[in-house]
Amino acid sequence: MNDAHRLGQELIAKKDQIVTLLRDRLPVIVGRIAKDHYQENFRLGGFRNGGLTEWQRPKRYVEGGKTAGSQYGTLLSSRRHLYSSFAYIGQNFRVRVYNPVPYASAHNDGETITVPVTEKMRKMGWARHFAAGGEKSDSPEAEFWKRFALTPKVQLRIKMPERPILKESAELNAALNTRADKEIQKIVNV
């Protein structure tokens, strides 16, 4: 009996195990690998697809803030809400990896957000202005908050740059293919 015929016989004998792997186990494995890949991108500060493409740095880095919040990585905060919200559902030969946070798509695709300027925001602007030194200070931060509190605008337009967090990746596809091959080889014993 030649090798191809023998391999065909083994595959027929192990068909149920392979179907169970593809239907039940592999979607969960794929989902976990994808979630880990996307979270690792957050730790690296960019998106890996044929190499690391760093995300555009936020203004808090460029302006050199001294607060604790300005020390976190791009798209990270003390709560790590966007980072920890990745989820997956694996069922019936497929897996869905997603991030349910409402602003995830704004980061992923980039968009312009319109925010109304309220009286409460203006009061916060004055409080920040005086906390940064007020009128006695030559601080650019104090001047920024003063201009914010005095702005005649009733809406602010904030342009979010595109920072891919949940897109197709060559590195992820390679890792998934390697793991799928390994799982199938465990069953077939080739």
N, C-alpha and C positions, 0 to 999 in steps of 0.2 A: 504494500500500500504506500503511495507516495505521500510526501509531507503535506501537500495542499489538501488532499482528501482526508488525511488524519485530522488536520486542523479544522476542516469543515465539520467532521463528526463530533469533535470536542465542542465546537461552538453550538451545535444543535443540542448536545447533551446539557450544556450550561446556559441555554437560552433563558430559562426562568430567572437565574441569578443575574444575568446581564440586564434583563428587563427591570428587575427590582432595583438594581444599581442605578440605571438611567431614570427610572420613574421616581424613586424615593430618596435614595442616599446622595446621588451626585448633585441634584439641585441644592441641597443643604450645604454640601461641601463647596460648591461653586459660590454660593451666596456668602459664606464665611470668608473665603479667599478674597472675593471682591470687596467686601466691607473692610477687611484688613488693609487691602491695597489703597483704598480711598482714604482711610484714616492715616496711613503712612504718608500719603501726600501732604496732609495737614502738618505732620511733624517735620517734613522736609521743606515746607513753604512753597510748594509748586505742584505741577501736574506732570506725571511721568507718562510720556508717550513717545517712544524713540529717544529717550533722554529727558532730563528734568528741565521743564520750562517754569522758571520761577514766576509766581504771581506778582502783579504790580504791588509795590509796597504801599501801605496806608499812610495817610498824612501824618499820623502820630509818630512815625519813624523819621519822616523828612523834617518835621518841625522839632524833633528832639525832645519830646515831652519827658518829664521827670516823674510822672505819676506811675503807679503800679500798672494801670491799664495800658500804658504806652509801651510796656516791656514785653507784652505777649506777642507771639508770632502772628503773621498775616492770617486773618480769618479765625484767630483764636481769642478767647477771653477767659476770665477766671471760671466761668460756668462751663465753658467748652460745649455749649448747646448745639451748635451746628456740627461740630466734630462728632459728638456722641449720638446724634440722631440718625445716623445711617442705619438702615434696617433692610431685611430681605425676607421674602416669602418664597419657599421652595415647595412646589407641588406638581405632580403629574408631568414629568419630563421638562419642566421649565422652572426658572427662578426669576423673581422680580427684585432688583436691588433699587432702593429709593431713599430719599431724604425728605421727610414730611414737613420740615420747617418751611413756613411760608416764604421766607426770603432766600431760600436755597437757590431757586431758579434765577433770582436777580443776580446772584454771584456767578452762577454757572454760565448764564448767557450774556450778562451785562445788560443793564437797562437804566433808564432815567426815572427816578422816583420823585414825586411831588409831595411835599410835606407842608401842611398849613402852619403859619407862624402864629402862635397863640400868646395871650397875655402871660400865661404861666411860663412860657418859654422866654419871653422878654425879661421877666423877673429873674429867671435862672441866669440869663445873660448878665444882668447887673450884678447878681451875687458872685458869679465867676469873675467878673471884672474887678470887683473890690477884693476878692480873695487873691487875685493875681497882683495886687498892689495898688489898684485904683488909679486916681489921677496923679498921684505922686510917683508912679512907676513909669519907666520908659519901656516896659516889657511889651513885646509884640503880642503876647497872649492877652494881656489886659486890654490892649487896643483892639484886638480881634473881638473880644466879648463886648466891648463898648459899642463897636460898629454893629454887632449882631443885635444888641438890645435896641439900638436906634434905627434899625433898617425900616424903610417904609414898605418893604415887600410884605405881602400877605401870604405868599407861598415861596418855599425854597425848592429849587430843582437840584437834586443830587444825582450826579452821574456815577453809577456803579460800573467800574471796569469789568470786563469779562475775566473771571477767574475760574476756569473749569474745575469742578469738583466731582462731577459724575458724568463722565463721557467715556467713550471707547478708548482703550489703551493697548498698545502693542505688548507692553510688559505684562499686563494683566492677562491678555489672550494667551501669551506663551505659558504663563504660570498655570492657567486653567487647562490648557492642552496637556501639559506635562502631568498634572495631577489626574486628569481623566485617563490618560494612557496607563498610568501607574495602577489606578483602581481596576481597570479592565484586565491588565496583566495579572493582577492578584487572582482574579477569577479564572482566567484561561490557563495560568501557569506556564506561559511561554518562556 
